[in-house]
């Protein structure tokens, strides 16, 4: 998530260990869990944001939740009734396997803009209708959605890891998306990305956290 959307880290908290600060979120919780499950401490941190939390219904085999990053709304934000804070609340839940392959789901209150990817294809979801999955080079066009793309990907491209693979933003505020290009850190490195096809499958299983 861009630094224009989230402020720098103010504190870093983990499950029992203080970690080096990853660059964008105010608080970070790190650890391992059963596949796809969110530990109680993670759920408690997410609940403090005051927004609906979107999570994958299923994750690819071998992936576990490795890190949660949260950014609350600034305390001095000038709220208007019914408004969601533009630069927070936000979160990112990172999933990782033993080969340092990662993906994440993230949310932000606003300021997302728009971009057109080099390649994209659509998936149908129960919560958000049609959602585009894009990858390759992105040409930013403010005010326009993530699609249509310049090219339709081949099946081989969809089933192979690609640069900058992500879903389009979902929702009307907060906004949510699934991403694959993640910043590395010394504790939980992310050297590989899942395929666009896998991102599409994850997007179709997204559900609200109870």
C-alpha positions as CSV (number, residue, x, y, z in Angstrom):
1,X,0.0,0.0,0.0
2,X,1.4,3.4,-1.0
3,X,2.9,5.8,1.6
4,X,0.4,8.4,0.4
5,X,-2.4,6.2,1.8
6,X,-0.8,5.1,5.0
7,X,1.4,6.9,7.4
8,X,4.8,5.7,8.8
9,X,4.9,3.2,11.6
10,X,4.5,4.7,15.1
11,X,4.8,1.4,17.0
12,X,5.4,-2.3,16.2
13,X,3.8,-5.0,18.3
14,X,4.0,-8.8,17.7
15,X,2.9,-11.9,19.5
16,X,5.6,-11.9,22.1
17,X,8.4,-10.3,20.1
18,X,9.2,-6.7,19.0
19,X,10.1,-6.8,15.3
20,X,11.8,-4.5,12.9
21,X,9.2,-2.1,11.6
22,X,7.8,-2.8,8.1
23,X,7.2,0.4,6.3
24,X,3.7,1.7,6.2
25,X,1.5,0.5,9.0
26,X,1.3,1.8,12.6
27,X,1.1,-1.6,14.3
28,X,2.3,-5.0,13.2
29,X,1.6,-8.5,14.6
30,X,3.6,-11.4,13.4
31,X,3.4,-15.1,13.9
32,X,2.2,-18.4,12.5
33,X,-1.2,-20.0,12.7
34,X,-3.3,-22.8,11.3
35,X,-4.0,-22.4,7.5
36,X,-6.2,-19.4,6.9
37,X,-7.0,-18.9,10.6
38,X,-6.7,-15.6,12.4
39,X,-5.4,-15.8,16.0
40,X,-7.5,-14.1,18.7
41,X,-4.9,-11.3,19.0
42,X,-5.2,-10.5,15.3
43,X,-9.0,-10.5,15.4
44,X,-8.9,-8.2,18.4
45,X,-6.6,-5.8,16.6
46,X,-8.8,-5.8,13.5
47,X,-11.9,-5.1,15.6
48,X,-10.4,-1.9,17.0
49,X,-10.4,-0.4,13.4
50,X,-14.2,-0.1,13.4
51,X,-14.7,-1.4,9.8
52,X,-15.9,-4.6,8.3
53,X,-13.0,-7.0,7.8
54,X,-12.8,-9.0,4.6
55,X,-10.8,-12.3,4.7
56,X,-10.3,-15.3,2.3
57,X,-12.8,-18.1,2.8
58,X,-10.0,-20.5,1.7
59,X,-6.3,-20.2,1.1
60,X,-4.0,-22.3,-1.2
61,X,-2.5,-25.4,0.4
62,X,0.6,-24.7,2.6
63,X,-0.2,-21.0,3.4
64,X,-0.7,-19.7,6.9
65,X,-1.2,-16.2,8.2
66,X,2.3,-14.8,8.8
67,X,1.6,-11.1,9.7
68,X,-1.1,-8.6,10.4
69,X,-0.5,-4.8,9.9
70,X,-3.1,-2.3,11.0
71,X,-3.4,1.5,10.7
72,X,-6.1,3.3,12.8
73,X,-7.7,6.5,11.7
74,X,-5.7,9.5,12.9
75,X,-7.0,10.7,16.2
76,X,-7.3,14.3,14.9
77,X,-9.2,13.4,11.7
78,X,-12.1,15.8,11.1
79,X,-15.0,13.3,10.9
80,X,-18.3,14.0,9.2
81,X,-21.3,12.0,10.1
82,X,-21.3,8.6,8.3
83,X,-17.9,9.2,6.8
84,X,-15.0,6.7,6.8
85,X,-11.6,8.2,7.5
86,X,-9.7,8.6,4.2
87,X,-6.2,7.6,5.3
88,X,-7.1,4.8,7.6
89,X,-8.4,2.7,9.2
90,X,-6.5,0.2,7.1
91,X,-5.1,-3.3,7.4
92,X,-3.1,-5.9,5.6
93,X,-3.2,-9.6,6.4
94,X,-0.2,-11.4,4.8
95,X,-0.3,-15.2,4.0
96,X,3.0,-17.1,3.4
97,X,4.2,-20.6,2.7
98,X,7.5,-22.3,3.5
99,X,8.9,-21.3,0.1
100,X,8.5,-17.6,0.9
101,X,5.6,-17.3,-1.5
102,X,3.1,-14.6,-0.3
103,X,-0.1,-12.9,-0.9
104,X,-2.1,-10.5,1.2
105,X,-5.6,-8.9,1.5
106,X,-5.6,-5.3,2.4
107,X,-8.1,-2.5,3.1
108,X,-8.1,1.2,3.3
109,X,-10.7,3.9,3.9
110,X,-10.1,5.9,0.8
111,X,-7.6,7.6,-1.6
112,X,-7.2,4.5,-3.8
113,X,-7.3,6.1,-7.2
114,X,-7.3,3.8,-10.2
115,X,-5.0,2.1,-12.7
116,X,-5.2,0.1,-15.9
117,X,-3.1,-3.1,-16.0
118,X,-1.3,-4.5,-19.0
119,X,-3.3,-7.7,-18.7
120,X,-6.5,-8.6,-16.8
121,X,-9.4,-11.0,-16.6
122,X,-12.6,-11.1,-14.6
123,X,-13.9,-13.3,-11.9
124,X,-17.4,-13.4,-10.5
125,X,-17.8,-13.0,-6.8
126,X,-20.8,-13.4,-4.4
127,X,-20.0,-10.2,-2.5
128,X,-18.8,-7.7,-5.2
129,X,-20.0,-9.1,-8.5
130,X,-17.4,-9.0,-11.3
131,X,-13.9,-8.3,-10.0
132,X,-10.9,-7.8,-12.4
133,X,-7.6,-9.5,-11.8
134,X,-4.7,-7.6,-13.3
135,X,-0.9,-7.9,-13.7
136,X,2.1,-6.6,-15.7
137,X,2.7,-3.0,-16.2
138,X,0.1,-0.5,-14.9
139,X,-0.7,2.8,-16.5
140,X,-2.3,5.0,-13.8
141,X,-5.4,6.9,-15.0
142,X,-7.0,8.8,-12.1
143,X,-10.7,8.3,-11.8
144,X,-10.8,5.1,-13.9
145,X,-11.2,1.6,-12.6
146,X,-8.5,-1.2,-12.9
147,X,-9.9,-2.4,-16.3
148,X,-10.3,-2.8,-19.1
149,X,-6.7,-3.9,-19.8
150,X,-4.7,-3.5,-23.0
151,X,-4.5,-7.3,-23.4
152,X,-6.3,-10.5,-22.4
153,X,-3.8,-13.0,-20.8
154,X,-3.3,-16.5,-22.1
155,X,-4.1,-19.5,-19.9
156,X,-0.3,-20.0,-19.4
157,X,0.1,-16.5,-18.2
158,X,-2.8,-16.9,-15.8
159,X,-1.3,-20.1,-14.4
160,X,2.3,-18.7,-13.9
161,X,3.5,-16.2,-11.4
162,X,3.4,-12.7,-12.8
163,X,4.7,-9.3,-11.7
164,X,2.3,-6.9,-10.0
165,X,-0.6,-9.3,-9.8
166,X,-3.5,-7.9,-7.8
167,X,-7.3,-7.7,-7.8
168,X,-9.2,-4.5,-8.5
169,X,-10.4,-2.5,-5.5
170,X,-13.6,-4.0,-4.1
171,X,-16.3,-2.1,-2.1
172,X,-17.3,1.5,-1.9
173,X,-15.4,2.5,1.3
174,X,-13.6,0.9,2.9
175,X,-11.9,-0.5,-0.2
176,X,-10.4,-4.0,-0.4
177,X,-8.0,-5.9,-2.7
178,X,-5.8,-8.9,-2.9
179,X,-2.1,-8.2,-3.7
180,X,1.0,-10.3,-4.3
181,X,4.0,-8.0,-4.5
182,X,4.9,-7.4,-0.9
183,X,7.7,-5.7,0.9
184,X,10.3,-8.1,2.3
185,X,11.4,-8.1,5.9
186,X,14.1,-10.1,7.8
187,X,11.6,-12.2,9.7
188,X,9.0,-13.2,7.1
189,X,10.5,-12.7,3.6
190,X,8.3,-12.8,0.5
191,X,10.4,-13.7,-2.5
192,X,7.7,-15.3,-4.7
193,X,4.1,-14.5,-5.8
194,X,1.1,-16.7,-6.3
195,X,-0.3,-16.9,-9.8
196,X,-3.1,-14.6,-11.2
197,X,-5.3,-17.7,-11.4
198,X,-4.8,-18.3,-7.7
199,X,-5.5,-14.7,-6.9
200,X,-8.8,-15.0,-8.8
201,X,-9.7,-18.2,-6.8
202,X,-9.0,-16.4,-3.5
203,X,-11.1,-13.4,-4.5
204,X,-14.1,-15.7,-5.2
205,X,-13.9,-17.1,-1.7
206,X,-13.7,-13.7,0.2
207,X,-16.1,-13.4,3.2
208,X,-16.7,-11.0,6.1
209,X,-15.0,-11.9,9.3
210,X,-17.6,-12.9,12.0
